[in-house]
Amino acid sequence: MNSLSDSLPLFPTMLSFNRIKQVLFQQNPQDKNELIKLLRDAQGRELLSAETFGMVEGALKVSDKHVRDIMIPRRQMDVLELNAPPDDLVKKIVETGRSRFPVIGESRDDVQGIFLAKDLLEYYAKKDENHQFNMHDVMRPAVFIPESKRLNVLLREFRTSRNHIAIVVDEYSGVAGLVTIEDVIEEIIGEIDDEYDIDEQIFIHESKNGFHMVQALTHIEKFNDYFKTELSDDEFDTIGGLVIQAFGHVPKRGETIALEGFTFEVIRADKRRIIWLRVKVPVPTEHKSGD
C-alpha cells in the first residue's frame, strides 16, 4: 500500500495530519479499505472535516485509477490545425474557452504539438508586415502517455515536467484522447472552478457566438420559456435529466449531443450527474412567402 505522504504530494499543508496520525496510531489498518473506513469513522466523530476526509479518500483512491478512466475521448478533443491562420485560431479559442490545444496535421492521430492560447497575444501585439505567424515557432512539444498509466504516476510526472496536458495513445499508438493536470487533481479534491464558473443562482446565462450556459437543474418548462421551444417534460423535470436520457449514460465533460436542434456540450459533471451544459441554439429557419 502506498504511504499517505506518497498519495498526497500536493496538499501537505491543507489537511489535518495531526488528527489523521492520531487515528492511525490508535488503530493499525491492514489495507487501504480498512484505512478509509477508519478515516470515515473519524469524520463521523468530527475528528476530521468532511472536506479533509474527501480529499484523503480521493488521494488514496487515485492510485487505483488509470488515465483511460478520466481522459477526454479523441472525438471530443478540441484541436487546432497546423496550418490554420491566426484569425481562425482566435475563433476556435473563443468558441471553446480552452487555453491549451493539441495541434494536428493530417488527422487527429497526427498530433504535432501543444498550442497555448496566450501565445497569440504576442503575435497580435507585434503584428506587422514583417511579423508572420508560424505555428511551428510557438507550439510546445506534445507529451504522449499510454491509457494504462496510473493517475498518481501521471500527477508526479506532471509536477516534475511542469506540463499541464498529455496526449493519450492506445496500444496501436493511435490517439485515444487527452488528459490534463486539472482532470487528475479533480479526482482528489473535487471540481475546480474554471472559466465557465457562473453565479449558481443564474440558471441560463447568455454567452458568445450563439452559445448559452445552462444549469442541468434548469426545469424544462423554464428552458422552453426562455428559448421558445417545446421540449417534453413528461418523463423528466430538468434539462439535465432529458440530456442524460438522450446520451443513454451519465456523460463526461466534453461529450456533446444534438437534441431537438440544440447542441448540448457537457461542461461540468461528476460520476452521478451533469452540472453545467453549454448549449448552441439552432439557427432560425427563414420562411419565404409564396407568390
C-alpha positions as CSV (number, residue, x, y, z in Angstrom):
1,M,0.0,0.0,0.0
2,N,1.3,3.5,-0.8
3,S,2.0,5.6,2.2
4,L,-0.3,8.5,2.9
5,S,2.5,11.0,2.2
6,D,3.1,9.5,-1.2
7,S,-0.5,9.8,-2.1
8,L,-0.8,13.5,-1.1
9,P,2.1,15.2,-2.8
10,L,0.2,18.4,-3.4
11,F,-1.6,19.3,-0.2
12,P,0.6,18.7,2.9
13,T,-0.5,22.0,4.5
14,M,-4.2,21.7,3.7
15,L,-5.0,18.6,5.6
16,S,-5.2,17.9,9.4
17,F,-2.3,15.5,9.5
18,N,-2.1,15.5,13.3
19,R,-5.6,14.2,13.6
20,I,-5.0,11.7,10.9
21,K,-1.9,10.4,12.7
22,Q,-4.0,10.1,15.9
23,V,-6.4,7.9,14.1
24,L,-3.6,5.7,12.6
25,F,-1.7,5.4,15.9
26,Q,-4.9,4.3,17.7
27,Q,-5.6,1.6,15.2
28,N,-3.4,-0.5,12.8
29,P,-5.1,-0.6,9.4
30,Q,-4.0,-3.5,7.3
31,D,-5.1,-2.3,3.9
32,K,-6.4,0.8,2.1
33,N,-10.1,-0.1,2.5
34,E,-9.6,-0.5,6.3
35,L,-7.8,2.8,6.4
36,I,-10.6,4.6,4.6
37,K,-13.1,3.0,7.0
38,L,-11.1,4.3,10.0
39,L,-10.9,7.8,8.5
40,R,-14.7,7.7,7.7
41,D,-15.4,6.8,11.3
42,A,-13.1,9.7,12.5
43,Q,-15.0,12.0,10.2
44,G,-18.3,10.8,11.7
45,R,-16.9,11.6,15.2
46,E,-15.9,15.1,13.9
47,L,-12.2,14.4,14.2
48,L,-11.9,15.2,10.5
49,S,-13.9,17.6,8.4
50,A,-15.9,16.3,5.5
51,E,-13.6,18.2,3.1
52,T,-10.5,16.7,4.6
53,F,-11.9,13.2,4.5
54,G,-13.0,13.6,0.9
55,M,-9.5,14.8,-0.1
56,V,-7.7,12.0,1.7
57,E,-10.1,9.4,0.3
58,G,-9.6,10.8,-3.2
59,A,-5.8,10.8,-2.8
60,L,-5.9,7.1,-1.7
61,K,-8.1,6.0,-4.5
62,V,-6.3,7.9,-7.2
63,S,-3.6,5.3,-7.4
64,D,-6.2,2.7,-8.3
65,K,-7.4,4.7,-11.4
66,H,-5.8,4.9,-14.8
67,V,-5.7,7.5,-17.5
68,R,-8.4,5.8,-19.5
69,D,-10.8,6.3,-16.6
70,I,-10.8,10.2,-16.8
71,M,-9.4,11.1,-20.3
72,I,-11.4,13.2,-22.8
73,P,-12.0,10.9,-25.7
74,R,-10.4,11.6,-29.1
75,R,-13.6,12.5,-30.8
76,Q,-14.4,15.2,-28.2
77,M,-10.9,16.8,-28.2
78,D,-10.8,20.5,-29.2
79,V,-7.9,20.7,-31.6
80,L,-6.2,23.3,-33.8
81,E,-5.0,22.6,-37.3
82,L,-1.3,23.1,-38.0
83,N,-1.7,25.4,-41.0
84,A,-4.8,27.4,-39.7
85,P,-4.4,31.2,-40.0
86,P,-4.3,33.2,-36.7
87,D,-7.9,34.6,-37.2
88,D,-9.2,31.0,-37.4
89,L,-7.3,30.1,-34.3
90,V,-8.8,33.0,-32.4
91,K,-12.3,32.0,-33.4
92,K,-11.7,28.4,-32.2
93,I,-10.3,29.6,-28.9
94,V,-13.2,31.9,-28.3
95,E,-15.8,29.3,-29.1
96,T,-14.3,26.6,-26.9
97,G,-12.9,28.7,-24.0
98,R,-9.9,26.4,-23.8
99,S,-6.4,27.6,-23.0
100,R,-4.4,24.6,-24.4
101,F,-4.9,22.7,-27.6
102,P,-3.4,19.8,-29.4
103,V,-2.2,20.8,-32.9
104,I,-2.9,18.3,-35.6
105,G,-1.6,17.8,-39.1
106,E,-3.4,15.5,-41.5
107,S,-5.6,13.8,-38.9
108,R,-6.2,13.5,-35.1
109,D,-3.6,10.8,-35.0
110,D,-1.1,13.3,-36.2
111,V,-0.6,15.4,-33.1
112,Q,2.3,17.8,-33.9
113,G,2.4,19.7,-30.6
114,I,0.6,21.7,-28.0
115,F,-0.5,25.3,-28.5
116,L,-1.2,27.8,-25.7
117,A,-3.8,30.4,-26.4
118,K,-1.7,33.1,-24.7
119,D,0.9,32.8,-27.4
120,L,-1.4,34.5,-29.9
121,L,-1.1,37.7,-27.8
122,E,2.5,38.3,-28.8
123,Y,1.7,37.8,-32.4
124,Y,-1.1,40.3,-32.4
125,A,0.9,42.7,-30.3
126,K,3.7,42.7,-32.9
127,K,1.5,42.2,-35.9
128,D,3.0,44.0,-38.9
129,E,4.2,43.1,-42.4
130,N,7.5,41.7,-41.1
131,H,6.0,39.5,-38.3
132,Q,4.3,36.4,-39.8
133,F,2.6,33.8,-37.7
134,N,4.2,30.3,-37.8
135,M,2.7,27.6,-35.7
136,H,6.0,25.6,-35.7
137,D,7.7,28.5,-33.9
138,V,5.2,28.8,-31.0
139,M,3.8,25.3,-30.3
140,R,5.3,23.2,-27.5
141,P,6.3,19.5,-27.7
142,A,3.4,17.1,-27.0
143,V,3.7,14.5,-24.3
144,F,2.4,11.1,-25.1
145,I,1.3,8.6,-22.5
146,P,-0.5,5.2,-22.5
147,E,-4.1,4.7,-21.5
148,S,-2.9,2.3,-18.7
149,K,-0.8,4.8,-16.8
150,R,-1.9,5.2,-13.2
151,L,-3.1,8.6,-12.2
152,N,-0.7,9.0,-9.2
153,V,2.2,8.4,-11.5
154,L,0.9,10.8,-14.1
155,L,0.4,13.5,-11.4
156,R,4.0,13.1,-10.3
157,E,5.2,13.4,-13.9
158,F,3.1,16.5,-14.5
159,R,4.6,18.1,-11.4
160,T,8.2,17.2,-12.5
161,S,7.9,18.2,-16.1
162,R,5.6,21.3,-15.5
163,N,3.4,20.0,-18.3
164,H,-0.4,20.6,-17.9
165,I,-1.7,18.3,-20.7
166,A,-0.8,15.0,-22.2
167,I,-2.0,13.1,-25.3
168,V,-3.2,9.6,-24.6
169,V,-2.4,6.8,-27.0
170,D,-3.8,3.3,-27.3
171,E,-1.9,0.0,-27.8
172,Y,-1.6,0.7,-31.5
173,S,-0.1,4.1,-31.0
174,G,-3.2,5.8,-32.2
175,V,-4.5,8.9,-30.3
176,A,-7.2,7.8,-27.8
177,G,-7.8,11.2,-26.1
178,L,-6.1,13.7,-23.8
179,V,-5.8,14.4,-20.1
180,T,-4.9,17.5,-18.1
181,I,-3.4,18.0,-14.7
182,E,-6.7,19.6,-13.7
183,D,-8.5,16.3,-14.5
184,V,-6.2,14.4,-12.2
185,I,-6.4,17.0,-9.3
186,E,-10.2,17.0,-9.5
187,E,-10.1,13.3,-8.8
188,I,-8.5,14.2,-5.5
189,I,-10.1,17.4,-4.4
190,G,-13.3,17.6,-6.4
191,E,-14.4,20.0,-9.1
192,I,-12.1,23.0,-9.7
193,D,-13.7,26.4,-10.6
194,D,-12.8,27.3,-14.2
195,E,-13.6,29.7,-16.9
196,Y,-17.2,28.5,-17.1
197,D,-18.0,29.3,-13.4
198,I,-21.1,31.4,-13.2
199,D,-23.3,32.6,-10.3
200,E,-25.1,29.4,-9.2
201,Q,-28.4,31.3,-8.9
202,I,-28.4,32.0,-12.7
203,F,-29.9,29.0,-14.5
204,I,-29.4,30.3,-18.1
205,H,-26.6,32.6,-19.0
206,E,-26.1,34.0,-22.5
207,S,-22.6,33.6,-23.7
208,K,-20.9,34.5,-27.0
209,N,-21.4,33.3,-30.6
210,G,-24.9,31.9,-30.1
211,F,-24.0,29.8,-27.0
212,H,-25.7,29.7,-23.6
213,M,-24.5,28.3,-20.3
214,V,-27.4,26.3,-18.7
215,Q,-27.5,24.6,-15.3
216,A,-28.5,21.0,-15.6
217,L,-31.1,21.6,-12.8
218,T,-32.9,24.1,-15.0
219,H,-36.6,23.0,-15.3
220,I,-37.6,22.0,-18.8
221,E,-40.5,24.4,-18.5
222,K,-38.2,27.3,-17.8
223,F,-35.9,26.2,-20.6
224,N,-38.8,26.1,-23.0
225,D,-40.0,29.6,-21.9
226,Y,-36.5,31.1,-22.4
227,F,-35.8,29.5,-25.8
228,K,-39.4,29.5,-27.1
229,T,-39.3,25.7,-27.7
230,E,-41.4,22.7,-26.7
231,L,-39.1,20.1,-25.2
232,S,-41.1,17.4,-23.5
233,D,-41.3,17.3,-19.7
234,D,-43.5,14.2,-19.5
235,E,-40.7,12.0,-18.1
236,F,-38.1,14.5,-16.7
237,D,-38.4,17.7,-14.9
238,T,-34.9,19.1,-15.6
239,I,-32.9,19.7,-18.8
240,G,-30.1,17.5,-17.3
241,G,-32.4,14.5,-17.0
242,L,-33.5,14.9,-20.6
243,V,-29.9,15.1,-21.8
244,I,-28.8,12.1,-19.8
245,Q,-31.7,10.1,-21.3
246,A,-30.5,11.2,-24.8
247,F,-27.0,10.1,-24.1
248,G,-28.1,6.8,-22.5
249,H,-25.5,7.2,-19.8
250,V,-24.1,9.9,-17.4
251,P,-21.8,11.8,-19.8
252,K,-18.3,13.1,-19.0
253,R,-17.1,16.6,-19.5
254,G,-16.6,17.4,-23.2
255,E,-19.3,15.0,-24.5
256,T,-21.8,16.5,-26.9
257,I,-25.2,15.5,-28.3
258,A,-27.7,17.1,-30.6
259,L,-31.3,17.2,-29.4
260,E,-34.3,18.9,-30.9
261,G,-32.0,21.2,-33.0
262,F,-29.9,22.2,-29.9
263,T,-26.3,21.1,-29.4
264,F,-25.6,20.3,-25.7
265,E,-22.0,20.1,-24.5
266,V,-21.2,18.8,-21.0
267,I,-19.1,21.5,-19.3
268,R,-19.2,20.1,-15.8
269,A,-20.2,16.8,-14.5
270,D,-19.4,14.2,-11.9
271,K,-20.0,10.4,-11.8
272,R,-23.6,10.8,-11.0
273,R,-24.9,13.9,-12.7
274,I,-24.5,16.7,-15.1
275,I,-23.9,20.1,-13.5
276,W,-23.4,22.7,-16.4
277,L,-24.2,22.5,-20.1
278,R,-23.1,24.7,-22.9
279,V,-25.9,25.0,-25.4
280,K,-25.8,26.1,-29.0
281,V,-29.1,27.4,-30.1
282,P,-30.4,26.3,-33.5
283,V,-30.4,29.0,-36.2
284,P,-33.9,30.0,-37.1
285,T,-35.1,28.9,-40.5
286,E,-36.1,31.6,-42.8
287,H,-39.5,31.1,-44.4
288,K,-40.1,32.5,-47.8
289,S,-43.5,33.8,-48.6
290,G,-45.3,32.3,-51.5
291,D,-46.2,34.0,-54.7
